[in-house]
C-alpha cells in the first residue's frame, strides 16, 4: 500500500476531525472526544504545526498525528519536551503500518528540531516497538507523583534526560469540557454510543501503576 505523508493544511481540518472521530468512536468509552481535542489543540500556543502530519492513500486522508509542547517540572525548573496525540487512522486502514509511519517520521523530525524527549500516555505493548520506556526509569511522574504504566518516555538522543526528572505536565490543553463536546457533536452525523471490549482494555491499562 502506497502511503505518502505531508503537513496538514487548513483545508484538511474538517476532514481530519471526521477521521479522528471515526478512529476513536467507542474505542475508549462510548462515543469519543478526540475530534474536539484536535480542533482545540490547533488553537493553542503549544501546538506544533511542523509536526502536524496527515497520511494520504489514493488522494484520501487516512491518518493524522498532532504534537504539542509539554513540560517536565523539576521544582522551580521546567524542561521542554514533546507529547503527541491523538494519532488517528481510519478503522479500515488500521494494522497496515500507517500509524507507525506517522510516528517514525515525526520522531525523526523531533530529533532534528532539537527536542530532548517525547512523553506520552499510551499502550506500553504498542509503543515499546518505537523504543518508548516506562517513565519510572527516568523518575518522571504524573501530576499525582505516581508512575502510571501508560506514561511512556522516548529520549531523542543518548542521555538526553540525564539529570532531568520530575513531573510531566501537559497543562490543561488536553482537558475536555463536556458541554462544549455536546455542542461540537451536533455538527457531525449521529453515531450510536456503545460499550466495546476495547474500553475494558483501556481501563485496565489506565488504572495500572508501577
Buried (B, 14 or more C-beta within 10 A) or exposed (E): EEBEBEEBEEEBEEBBBBBBBBBBBBBBBEBBBBBBBBBBBBEEEBBBEEBBBBBBBEEEBBBBBBBBBBBBBBEEEEBEBBBBBBBBBBEEBEEBBBBBBBBEBBBEBBBEBEBBBBBBBBBBEEBEEBEBBBBBEBEBBBEEEEBBBBBBBBBBEEEBBEEBBBBBBBEEBBEEEEEEBEEBBEEBEEEEEEEBEEBEEBEEBEEEEE
